[in-house]
Amino acid sequence: MRTQIPDALLSDPDIVEMDAILRKCVHCGFCLPACPTYSLSGDERASPRGRIYLIKSMIEGDAQDAASIVGSVDSCLSCLACASACPSGVDYQHFIDLARPRLERLVPRPIGDAFVRGLLARILPFPARFRAALTLAQIARPFAALLKPLIGERLTAMLRMAPAHRQPGELLIGPRRFTPTVSPTGRVGLLAGCAQQVLRPSINEATVRLLNRMGIEIALPENVGCCGALVHHMGRSNEAHAAVSEAVTAWGSETARGALDAIIVNAAGCGTHVKDYGFVMRGTPQEDAARAVAALARDVTEFVAERGLPPARTTNLPRIVYHDACSLMHGQKITEPPRELLRAAGFEVLEVPGRHFCCGSAGSYNLLQPTTASELDRRRVAAIEATGAEVIATGNIGCLEQLAQQTRLPVVHTVELLDWATGGPCPAELAR
């Protein structure tokens, strides 16, 4: 694609990067059928190709165009299905991520929108705050319909997304160590996460049991908080860089105490972001340290597949359908290891037609774009339930909570099933 970016803007390395990405796009349209929002609307402005063209106008210097494209950019899930479909290698992930903070600088948000985004940014990445907010939301949830005229559609969606029952469990705050009961075979760090450990502490618990069973010592460092993905995708670049900087420093301190074989991430959205730390921190004094952290990051199924699953001990396992989290399938290109591990553990694994489609979760997307997210969820659940599976497995907390909104099938994390099959307890969602 030809670009006409003013020379004055080419002193900005982000604009230079976006220009290079733009020049790879040939407008072939292969991304259109892969895009969930385009499949719903049929509107070119809600497609990757359309967004690329609109953002091109913005970076060519038309500030007036910036205000008109906010809705199109906000509607993007960042599922990256378009990147998987693109024959030209367009780096849509970095293109849209670079566009968002620029839009935030150019276009002031309406008061209500700014309030909701600020609220999410100040609550979701902080487990203690999120747990308190979730308790309040559970109290208000039965009155969501009555409160809608007062609090608006988005806050009402947040209330409805609050689970009726929350798993008991402690917050994993470092420094902590989890020592295997068998001969040690390695040492890893664990990213405990933020929202996940409040909503489903069982995921971290299952991860610890499974890795310890494999002889892996687990370190939970001090001062590793949110990975920064949530604010990064909102275009809040200062907060995102601060979160990544803190995490990189903390992981550096941990590796100084002893080498790590990997940094285990069991939330796919977080894993995609951590693996991109080098790009996020490019041009800063922490770039090399960030790239070192990114090189260590492994999804839990990726790591277990590399090391080998312990022998299966549980029989009569249910039929499961595996839902690919977009951040795992498109962001990290991990599709077969989870399936192979589940089969090795003794599960029959069923497939979803159109497995590349997003469920509508996409980090905070289902809270910021509830109507689109709900329709994508409805479509996804219909396809899943048609398979005849008894259980849904997925590798991301956002997908897990999103799918659970519209299905009666139990939805569990892949690592919970692997832990159960190799000697751990039956997941609570299956025991009900």
Sequence and secondary structure as in RCSB ss.txt:
>XXXX:A:sequence
MRTQIPDALLSDPDIVEMDAILRKCVHCGFCLPACPTYSLSGDERASPRGRIYLIKSMIEGDAQDAASIVGSVDS
CLSCLACASACPSGVDYQHFIDLARPRLERLVPRPIGDAFVRGLLARILPFPARFRAALTLAQIARPFAALLKPL
IGERLTAMLRMAPAHRQPGELLIGPRRFTPTVSPTGRVGLLAGCAQQVLRPSINEATVRLLNRMGIEIALPENVG
CCGALVHHMGRSNEAHAAVSEAVTAWGSETARGALDAIIVNAAGCGTHVKDYGFVMRGTPQEDAARAVAALARDV
TEFVAERGLPPARTTNLPRIVYHDACSLMHGQKITEPPRELLRAAGFEVLEVPGRHFCCGSAGSYNLLQPTTASE
LDRRRVAAIEATGAEVIATGNIGCLEQLAQQTRLPVVHTVELLDWATGGPCPAELAR
>XXXX:A:secstr
      GGGGGSHHHHHHHHHHTT     TTGGG HHHHHH  GGGSHHHHHHHHHHHHTT HHHHHHHHHHHHT
     HHHHH TT   HHHHHHHHHHHHHHHS   HHHHHHHHHHHHHTT HHHHHHHHHHHHHHGGGHHHHHHH
HHHHHHHHHHHS SS        SSEEE  SS   EEEEEE  SHHHHH HHHHHHHHHHHHHTTEEEEE TT  
  SHHHHHTT HHHHHHHHHHHHHHHHHHHHHS  SEEEE SHHHHHHHTTHHHHTTTSTTHHHHHHHHHHEEEH
HHHHHHH        S   EEEE  HIIIIIS   HHHHHHHHHTT  EE  TTTTS  S TTTHHHHSHHHHHH
HHHHHHHHHHTTT SEEEES HHHHHHHHTS SS EEEHHHHHHHHTTS   HHHH 
